Every structure is written in C-alpha cells, then in structure tokens.
C-alpha cells in the first residue's frame, strides 16, 4: 500500500464508509417495512419472529457457500453481485405486491431468503476488500467509522420507513430500497487499488483458479473449518459471537416492547432508535481510542455484562425515558463488542481464507437462532416480550462472565 498516498486512502475510506451507510440505510428500510407489514397484518409476534428465523436459516445454510464465492473472486465484484441480488428483491416485491397480492406473504418470505443471500455475499467480500483499500493498520478506525455511519443510517431508515409507507405505500418503499442499493453498488467503481494490490490480486486469482480445479466447495469449507478449529483463540471468539447472537432474539420483538410495555407508537419507536444510534455513533467515532484503553478481554467482558444488564432492564421497566437511557447503554456496549469482534476477524485471518471464515463464523454463531426466534415469539405471545428481554440479558451477562475467565481470550494482547 506504499504507493497509495494519504489522499487516495482518505478517498477510499470515504467511499467505503458511504457505501456501507447506504447499505445499512436500504437494509433498515427493508427490514422495518417487512416487519411492520407482517405484524400489522397478523398482530402476532410469532409471525414477525418467523422472518428472523428464515433470515438466520439462510445465513446458516447458504452463508458458508457465499464465503467460498467471496474467496474465489475479487471482493469488489462479489460485493456488486450481492447488491444486484438485493436490488432484484426490491423490484420483484414491487411487481408481486401489485399482481400477486393473495400470495404476497409467501413471496415476501422468499424475498427475505434472496435478500439474505445478497447480504451474506457482501459481508465477507467487504472483509477482504478493506485491507486492500485502506491498509491493515487502519482496520479498527474504518470499522469504527462504518459502525457510526451505519447507526445513523439505521435510525434514518427506520424513521423514514413509516413516512414512506404512508406517503408512497409499500411499492414506493421497495423501489426506494432498490435505488439506494444501486447507488451503493455504483460507488464501488470509484475505489482506487494500487498497482501493487492489483498485482497481488492477479496472483491470488491465478492461485484461486488452481484451487477451483482441485477442490469442490465442500472441501474448501472443510479447509476453513480446520483452520478455525486449530486457532483456539479464533474459535473461542466465534463461540462468544454465538452467545451474543442468541440474544438477537430480541430484535424482532422491539416493536412489540415499545408498543405494549412502553405504550408508544411510531414516534416513541423512532426516539428509542435515535437514542440508541447516538450510543453507537459515539463508539464508532472513538473506536480506536476506546479499544486501546483496555485489553481485549476486558473490552469483551465489560461490554457483554453492561450490555446484558441493559437488555434485561429494558424488559423490566415501563418508563419511556429510563427505557431510552438503557437503550443508549445497550447500543453503546454492543457496538463496542461488534467493532472489536469484526476487527479481530480481519486481523487474525489470512486473506485467502477470510471470506469463508467470515461466513462460517456467522453461520456457527447463528445456528441456534431460528429455533430461539420461534420460541421467543411464542413466549412473547403467551406472556410478554419483556420477559424475553430479561432472559436474553441474563444470558449475555453469563457469557461475559465466562469470557473474563477464559485463558485463550486473555492471550489476545491488542486489537
């Protein structure tokens, strides 16, 4: 990367951060639209949770193969492939809503599968692309910026989704979602790769072609699994990710908590998300400094315990202002964890395996989520969504305690 001056590095950082801002914006618009539509039509937390189950099953079953695709091809091309898939989902949903309304819910679930395939194609490719365009020593900084802008995008997306639905309807939301993804896809064309990086990529692509002739998809996945198992610290981090991901059962139930427990509507829902985004943005802006202040084991332990306590308290209280303060804490802590975790996955893994290990990590971490999401939705229907939050928070706290005493995690000196 010596040939790339600071101006080029700055431009690349701006482009990839903007790209991820647009990706998060379109994704949040899509998520809120489909969750709100399903819950509005069914009035059931269980049906809303089924969307999460379908998404996670896609990630578990298909995600690892998309990691192989990312390792076999240039990361920029792979990211653009993912964007094309998600653009197609928006356009197809628009046509389906107009012409096949009687079967729309079924088609909506199919759309979720294709959309998730697109996202699981983009994520590992992004992990491979970042070191090429911003250098390895800026990974934490760039991940921090991406986290901050993504938080802003999520809040903006959630805020304008309701407005778009009321103004232009479901069709307008889907077309807006596709247009934003198209812009994100086109932005990748202006990224600059140094001549050294291009030569390295050409050598790697040639080696990849040789691998394609010798190994099938399954063999390449087995190779990545062997690397993960042999790297004890990496494997422990993946197990930690599984603990955090199990708590993501609360995601589709947040609308239910705001409506039933805090007696709030769309405005209160928007304020909760805005406050949570502020916490995530603060972490993103100062990620490198925050992660340098503490050893990784203390970062993971502290963020998990404090985040878990916040999750449980969100499920216990009914005061809107206290709930918002806790949601700020929740977002702040979990963003610290996510930035540290994603940065370590990049720095600990060699480039040729990064795509496969990225998606295998996501699949392993999400392996129990489908059934947990269904159980969570069922329990929320029988009792309350708040109870699910309480149990999820306790689970994360216990995970944080385990991390503190784990010898392998303690061996990580820095991120």
DRENDO-223223 format. One record per residue (C-alpha): y, x, z; residue in three letters. Coordinates in steps of 0.05 Angstrom, whole numbers. Layout:
N
pt y Y, x X, z Z, resn ALA
...
//
This chain:
415
pt y 0, x 0, z 0, resn UNK
pt y 45, x 62, z -1, resn UNK
pt y 73, x 43, z -69, resn UNK
pt y 98, x -24, z -44, resn UNK
pt y 167, x -17, z -14, resn UNK
pt y 196, x -59, z 42, resn UNK
pt y 230, x -107, z -6, resn UNK
pt y 164, x -123, z -40, resn UNK
pt y 128, x -130, z 27, resn UNK
pt y 183, x -177, z 50, resn UNK
pt y 178, x -219, z -13, resn UNK
pt y 102, x -223, z -7, resn UNK
pt y 109, x -244, z 66, resn UNK
pt y 159, x -298, z 47, resn UNK
pt y 115, x -324, z -9, resn UNK
pt y 50, x -328, z 31, resn UNK
pt y 86, x -359, z 91, resn UNK
pt y 119, x -411, z 46, resn UNK
pt y 52, x -423, z 12, resn UNK
pt y 19, x -437, z 80, resn UNK
pt y 78, x -480, z 101, resn UNK
pt y 68, x -524, z 40, resn UNK
pt y -8, x -525, z 51, resn UNK
pt y 0, x -548, z 123, resn UNK
pt y 52, x -599, z 102, resn UNK
pt y 7, x -631, z 49, resn UNK
pt y -53, x -628, z 95, resn UNK
pt y -17, x -663, z 152, resn UNK
pt y 9, x -717, z 106, resn UNK
pt y -61, x -729, z 80, resn UNK
pt y -93, x -728, z 150, resn UNK
pt y -44, x -777, z 181, resn UNK
pt y -47, x -823, z 121, resn UNK
pt y -123, x -830, z 121, resn UNK
pt y -130, x -833, z 197, resn UNK
pt y -75, x -885, z 203, resn UNK
pt y -105, x -926, z 145, resn UNK
pt y -175, x -926, z 175, resn UNK
pt y -151, x -942, z 246, resn UNK
pt y -103, x -995, z 220, resn UNK
pt y -159, x -1029, z 181, resn UNK
pt y -214, x -1023, z 234, resn UNK
pt y -177, x -1018, z 301, resn UNK
pt y -234, x -972, z 322, resn UNK
pt y -230, x -901, z 349, resn UNK
pt y -303, x -892, z 327, resn UNK
pt y -287, x -904, z 254, resn UNK
pt y -228, x -855, z 259, resn UNK
pt y -275, x -803, z 290, resn UNK
pt y -324, x -811, z 232, resn UNK
pt y -271, x -779, z 188, resn UNK
pt y -274, x -717, z 232, resn UNK
pt y -349, x -718, z 231, resn UNK
pt y -351, x -720, z 155, resn UNK
pt y -300, x -663, z 152, resn UNK
pt y -339, x -620, z 201, resn UNK
pt y -406, x -633, z 166, resn UNK
pt y -375, x -610, z 101, resn UNK
pt y -348, x -548, z 135, resn UNK
pt y -416, x -532, z 166, resn UNK
pt y -460, x -546, z 105, resn UNK
pt y -416, x -524, z 47, resn UNK
pt y -365, x -477, z 80, resn UNK
pt y -412, x -416, z 82, resn UNK
pt y -424, x -420, z 7, resn UNK
pt y -349, x -423, z -5, resn UNK
pt y -344, x -359, z 35, resn UNK
pt y -392, x -327, z -15, resn UNK
pt y -347, x -353, z -72, resn UNK
pt y -287, x -320, z -37, resn UNK
pt y -323, x -253, z -31, resn UNK
pt y -346, x -255, z -104, resn UNK
pt y -278, x -270, z -135, resn UNK
pt y -206, x -247, z -129, resn UNK
pt y -175, x -281, z -68, resn UNK
pt y -114, x -307, z -106, resn UNK
pt y -158, x -341, z -158, resn UNK
pt y -202, x -370, z -104, resn UNK
pt y -143, x -399, z -66, resn UNK
pt y -118, x -431, z -130, resn UNK
pt y -187, x -462, z -141, resn UNK
pt y -182, x -494, z -72, resn UNK
pt y -113, x -522, z -88, resn UNK
pt y -138, x -552, z -153, resn UNK
pt y -194, x -589, z -116, resn UNK
pt y -145, x -618, z -65, resn UNK
pt y -95, x -638, z -120, resn UNK
pt y -152, x -675, z -154, resn UNK
pt y -167, x -712, z -90, resn UNK
pt y -97, x -740, z -85, resn UNK
pt y -96, x -762, z -158, resn UNK
pt y -166, x -793, z -153, resn UNK
pt y -149, x -830, z -89, resn UNK
pt y -87, x -859, z -123, resn UNK
pt y -129, x -886, z -180, resn UNK
pt y -184, x -911, z -133, resn UNK
pt y -134, x -948, z -89, resn UNK
pt y -107, x -985, z -149, resn UNK
pt y -172, x -1000, z -185, resn UNK
pt y -229, x -999, z -134, resn UNK
pt y -197, x -1027, z -70, resn UNK
pt y -261, x -1063, z -49, resn UNK
pt y -298, x -997, z -45, resn UNK
pt y -239, x -955, z -24, resn UNK
pt y -264, x -935, z 46, resn UNK
pt y -327, x -906, z 15, resn UNK
pt y -286, x -868, z -37, resn UNK
pt y -239, x -845, z 18, resn UNK
pt y -298, x -813, z 55, resn UNK
pt y -319, x -778, z -10, resn UNK
pt y -248, x -754, z -18, resn UNK
pt y -250, x -724, z 52, resn UNK
pt y -311, x -683, z 32, resn UNK
pt y -278, x -655, z -31, resn UNK
pt y -213, x -642, z 6, resn UNK
pt y -250, x -603, z 60, resn UNK
pt y -287, x -562, z 6, resn UNK
pt y -219, x -543, z -22, resn UNK
pt y -193, x -522, z 47, resn UNK
pt y -256, x -482, z 63, resn UNK
pt y -245, x -446, z -4, resn UNK
pt y -173, x -428, z 13, resn UNK
pt y -181, x -403, z 84, resn UNK
pt y -230, x -345, z 72, resn UNK
pt y -192, x -325, z 9, resn UNK
pt y -127, x -322, z 49, resn UNK
pt y -160, x -276, z 99, resn UNK
pt y -179, x -229, z 43, resn UNK
pt y -111, x -234, z 9, resn UNK
pt y -67, x -219, z 69, resn UNK
pt y -85, x -145, z 77, resn UNK
pt y -74, x -135, z 2, resn UNK
pt y -3, x -163, z 1, resn UNK
pt y 26, x -145, z 70, resn UNK
pt y -16, x -87, z 95, resn UNK
pt y -65, x -88, z 154, resn UNK
pt y -14, x -67, z 207, resn UNK
pt y 27, x -130, z 195, resn UNK
pt y -30, x -180, z 201, resn UNK
pt y -12, x -204, z 271, resn UNK
pt y 62, x -211, z 252, resn UNK
pt y 46, x -250, z 188, resn UNK
pt y -5, x -294, z 224, resn UNK
pt y 49, x -309, z 275, resn UNK
pt y 99, x -330, z 222, resn UNK
pt y 46, x -372, z 187, resn UNK
pt y 30, x -406, z 253, resn UNK
pt y 103, x -421, z 267, resn UNK
pt y 118, x -450, z 198, resn UNK
pt y 53, x -488, z 197, resn UNK
pt y 72, x -521, z 263, resn UNK
pt y 138, x -542, z 233, resn UNK
pt y 101, x -567, z 171, resn UNK
pt y 52, x -607, z 212, resn UNK
pt y 108, x -642, z 251, resn UNK
pt y 147, x -655, z 187, resn UNK
pt y 85, x -681, z 152, resn UNK
pt y 67, x -727, z 210, resn UNK
pt y 139, x -751, z 214, resn UNK
pt y 148, x -767, z 141, resn UNK
pt y 78, x -796, z 131, resn UNK
pt y 97, x -861, z 165, resn UNK
pt y 163, x -863, z 127, resn UNK
pt y 128, x -850, z 60, resn UNK
pt y 75, x -903, z 74, resn UNK
pt y 128, x -955, z 88, resn UNK
pt y 172, x -933, z 30, resn UNK
pt y 124, x -918, z -27, resn UNK
pt y 57, x -940, z 1, resn UNK
pt y -10, x -904, z 3, resn UNK
pt y -5, x -887, z -71, resn UNK
pt y 62, x -851, z -60, resn UNK
pt y 33, x -811, z -2, resn UNK
pt y -26, x -787, z -43, resn UNK
pt y 18, x -767, z -102, resn UNK
pt y 66, x -731, z -55, resn UNK
pt y 7, x -694, z -24, resn UNK
pt y -16, x -671, z -93, resn UNK
pt y 53, x -650, z -115, resn UNK
pt y 62, x -606, z -53, resn UNK
pt y -5, x -573, z -65, resn UNK
pt y 14, x -560, z -137, resn UNK
pt y 77, x -524, z -115, resn UNK
pt y 37, x -482, z -65, resn UNK
pt y -12, x -464, z -119, resn UNK
pt y 42, x -442, z -168, resn UNK
pt y 76, x -399, z -114, resn UNK
pt y 16, x -353, z -112, resn UNK
pt y 33, x -329, z -182, resn UNK
pt y 94, x -291, z -157, resn UNK
pt y 56, x -248, z -107, resn UNK
pt y 61, x -173, z -121, resn UNK
pt y -1, x -129, z -118, resn UNK
pt y 8, x -54, z -122, resn UNK
pt y -27, x -14, z -176, resn UNK
pt y -69, x 18, z -121, resn UNK
pt y -91, x -50, z -96, resn UNK
pt y -106, x -73, z -167, resn UNK
pt y -150, x -12, z -179, resn UNK
pt y -186, x -24, z -113, resn UNK
pt y -196, x -97, z -132, resn UNK
pt y -223, x -77, z -200, resn UNK
pt y -274, x -30, z -167, resn UNK
pt y -293, x -84, z -117, resn UNK
pt y -301, x -137, z -172, resn UNK
pt y -346, x -89, z -210, resn UNK
pt y -388, x -79, z -147, resn UNK
pt y -389, x -154, z -136, resn UNK
pt y -416, x -165, z -206, resn UNK
pt y -472, x -118, z -189, resn UNK
pt y -486, x -156, z -125, resn UNK
pt y -488, x -221, z -163, resn UNK
pt y -543, x -194, z -207, resn UNK
pt y -584, x -172, z -147, resn UNK
pt y -572, x -225, z -94, resn UNK
pt y -572, x -301, z -90, resn UNK
pt y -522, x -340, z -48, resn UNK
pt y -572, x -346, z 9, resn UNK
pt y -585, x -271, z 11, resn UNK
pt y -512, x -256, z 14, resn UNK
pt y -505, x -305, z 72, resn UNK
pt y -563, x -272, z 108, resn UNK
pt y -529, x -205, z 99, resn UNK
pt y -466, x -232, z 131, resn UNK
pt y -506, x -263, z 188, resn UNK
pt y -539, x -196, z 203, resn UNK
pt y -471, x -163, z 208, resn UNK
pt y -446, x -217, z 255, resn UNK
pt y -507, x -210, z 300, resn UNK
pt y -503, x -135, z 301, resn UNK
pt y -430, x -136, z 321, resn UNK
pt y -435, x -162, z 392, resn UNK
pt y -360, x -169, z 404, resn UNK
pt y -350, x -207, z 339, resn UNK
pt y -409, x -253, z 356, resn UNK
pt y -381, x -267, z 425, resn UNK
pt y -314, x -285, z 394, resn UNK
pt y -349, x -334, z 348, resn UNK
pt y -382, x -366, z 409, resn UNK
pt y -314, x -372, z 442, resn UNK
pt y -289, x -406, z 379, resn UNK
pt y -346, x -456, z 386, resn UNK
pt y -323, x -473, z 456, resn UNK
pt y -252, x -486, z 433, resn UNK
pt y -275, x -526, z 372, resn UNK
pt y -317, x -573, z 415, resn UNK
pt y -252, x -594, z 448, resn UNK
pt y -224, x -613, z 379, resn UNK
pt y -259, x -680, z 390, resn UNK
pt y -191, x -700, z 420, resn UNK
pt y -156, x -692, z 353, resn UNK
pt y -171, x -760, z 321, resn UNK
pt y -161, x -793, z 389, resn UNK
pt y -89, x -770, z 398, resn UNK
pt y -62, x -831, z 363, resn UNK
pt y -104, x -875, z 409, resn UNK
pt y -79, x -838, z 471, resn UNK
pt y -6, x -846, z 451, resn UNK
pt y -14, x -920, z 435, resn UNK
pt y -59, x -941, z 493, resn UNK
pt y -44, x -894, z 550, resn UNK
pt y 29, x -878, z 539, resn UNK
pt y 45, x -946, z 507, resn UNK
pt y 80, x -911, z 450, resn UNK
pt y 89, x -927, z 376, resn UNK
pt y 105, x -884, z 316, resn UNK
pt y 169, x -856, z 347, resn UNK
pt y 135, x -833, z 411, resn UNK
pt y 78, x -804, z 369, resn UNK
pt y 130, x -765, z 329, resn UNK
pt y 164, x -738, z 391, resn UNK
pt y 98, x -714, z 420, resn UNK
pt y 83, x -676, z 357, resn UNK
pt y 154, x -648, z 353, resn UNK
pt y 150, x -621, z 425, resn UNK
pt y 80, x -592, z 412, resn UNK
pt y 106, x -559, z 349, resn UNK
pt y 162, x -525, z 387, resn UNK
pt y 109, x -492, z 431, resn UNK
pt y 71, x -468, z 371, resn UNK
pt y 133, x -444, z 336, resn UNK
pt y 154, x -402, z 396, resn UNK
pt y 87, x -368, z 397, resn UNK
pt y 89, x -354, z 323, resn UNK
pt y 158, x -323, z 324, resn UNK
pt y 140, x -275, z 380, resn UNK
pt y 64, x -269, z 368, resn UNK
pt y 62, x -193, z 362, resn UNK
pt y 102, x -182, z 426, resn UNK
pt y 63, x -234, z 465, resn UNK
pt y -4, x -204, z 444, resn UNK
pt y 19, x -134, z 461, resn UNK
pt y 37, x -152, z 532, resn UNK
pt y -34, x -168, z 553, resn UNK
pt y -104, x -143, z 540, resn UNK
pt y -143, x -188, z 492, resn UNK
pt y -190, x -212, z 547, resn UNK
pt y -130, x -235, z 589, resn UNK
pt y -99, x -268, z 528, resn UNK
pt y -162, x -308, z 513, resn UNK
pt y -176, x -325, z 586, resn UNK
pt y -105, x -346, z 603, resn UNK
pt y -94, x -387, z 540, resn UNK
pt y -160, x -424, z 548, resn UNK
pt y -153, x -440, z 622, resn UNK
pt y -80, x -462, z 617, resn UNK
pt y -94, x -500, z 553, resn UNK
pt y -154, x -534, z 583, resn UNK
pt y -116, x -557, z 644, resn UNK
pt y -61, x -584, z 599, resn UNK
pt y -112, x -623, z 557, resn UNK
pt y -142, x -656, z 619, resn UNK
pt y -74, x -674, z 648, resn UNK
pt y -52, x -705, z 582, resn UNK
pt y -112, x -751, z 591, resn UNK
pt y -95, x -768, z 663, resn UNK
pt y -20, x -782, z 663, resn UNK
pt y 18, x -841, z 635, resn UNK
pt y 90, x -816, z 640, resn UNK
pt y 115, x -801, z 570, resn UNK
pt y 160, x -743, z 590, resn UNK
pt y 106, x -709, z 632, resn UNK
pt y 57, x -720, z 575, resn UNK
pt y 104, x -686, z 526, resn UNK
pt y 114, x -627, z 572, resn UNK
pt y 38, x -619, z 578, resn UNK
pt y 30, x -626, z 503, resn UNK
pt y 80, x -569, z 495, resn UNK
pt y 38, x -526, z 542, resn UNK
pt y -26, x -546, z 505, resn UNK
pt y 3, x -527, z 438, resn UNK
pt y 33, x -462, z 464, resn UNK
pt y -33, x -438, z 495, resn UNK
pt y -79, x -458, z 438, resn UNK
pt y -32, x -427, z 386, resn UNK
pt y -35, x -360, z 424, resn UNK
pt y -111, x -365, z 422, resn UNK
pt y -113, x -382, z 348, resn UNK
pt y -67, x -326, z 327, resn UNK
pt y -106, x -275, z 368, resn UNK
pt y -173, x -301, z 343, resn UNK
pt y -155, x -304, z 269, resn UNK
pt y -123, x -235, z 271, resn UNK
pt y -185, x -204, z 302, resn UNK
pt y -229, x -236, z 249, resn UNK
pt y -189, x -200, z 196, resn UNK
pt y -183, x -132, z 231, resn UNK
pt y -255, x -128, z 256, resn UNK
pt y -289, x -146, z 190, resn UNK
pt y -294, x -104, z 127, resn UNK
pt y -262, x -134, z 65, resn UNK
pt y -326, x -144, z 25, resn UNK
pt y -355, x -189, z 79, resn UNK
pt y -291, x -222, z 104, resn UNK
pt y -297, x -287, z 63, resn UNK
pt y -369, x -301, z 83, resn UNK
pt y -359, x -284, z 156, resn UNK
pt y -295, x -325, z 159, resn UNK
pt y -330, x -388, z 136, resn UNK
pt y -395, x -374, z 173, resn UNK
pt y -352, x -368, z 236, resn UNK
pt y -320, x -436, z 221, resn UNK
pt y -388, x -467, z 208, resn UNK
pt y -421, x -440, z 270, resn UNK
pt y -361, x -458, z 313, resn UNK
pt y -362, x -529, z 285, resn UNK
pt y -437, x -540, z 287, resn UNK
pt y -436, x -589, z 345, resn UNK
pt y -371, x -624, z 328, resn UNK
pt y -398, x -680, z 283, resn UNK
pt y -442, x -710, z 338, resn UNK
pt y -390, x -695, z 392, resn UNK
pt y -336, x -731, z 350, resn UNK
pt y -380, x -793, z 344, resn UNK
pt y -396, x -792, z 419, resn UNK
pt y -322, x -782, z 434, resn UNK
pt y -301, x -841, z 391, resn UNK
pt y -356, x -884, z 421, resn UNK
pt y -336, x -865, z 493, resn UNK
pt y -263, x -878, z 476, resn UNK
pt y -281, x -948, z 452, resn UNK
pt y -323, x -963, z 514, resn UNK
pt y -277, x -932, z 566, resn UNK
pt y -213, x -896, z 544, resn UNK
pt y -191, x -838, z 501, resn UNK
pt y -160, x -807, z 564, resn UNK
pt y -230, x -796, z 593, resn UNK
pt y -249, x -756, z 531, resn UNK
pt y -187, x -713, z 540, resn UNK
pt y -205, x -699, z 613, resn UNK
pt y -276, x -677, z 597, resn UNK
pt y -253, x -635, z 537, resn UNK
pt y -202, x -599, z 581, resn UNK
pt y -253, x -583, z 634, resn UNK
pt y -299, x -555, z 580, resn UNK
pt y -244, x -508, z 555, resn UNK
pt y -228, x -484, z 626, resn UNK
pt y -301, x -467, z 638, resn UNK
pt y -302, x -429, z 572, resn UNK
pt y -241, x -389, z 594, resn UNK
pt y -275, x -370, z 659, resn UNK
pt y -336, x -345, z 620, resn UNK
pt y -292, x -303, z 575, resn UNK
pt y -259, x -269, z 634, resn UNK
pt y -326, x -241, z 659, resn UNK
pt y -356, x -224, z 590, resn UNK
pt y -366, x -149, z 582, resn UNK
pt y -363, x -149, z 506, resn UNK
pt y -296, x -184, z 502, resn UNK
pt y -269, x -136, z 555, resn UNK
pt y -284, x -77, z 508, resn UNK
pt y -231, x -101, z 458, resn UNK
pt y -171, x -56, z 472, resn UNK
pt y -120, x -88, z 425, resn UNK
pt y -110, x -138, z 370, resn UNK
//
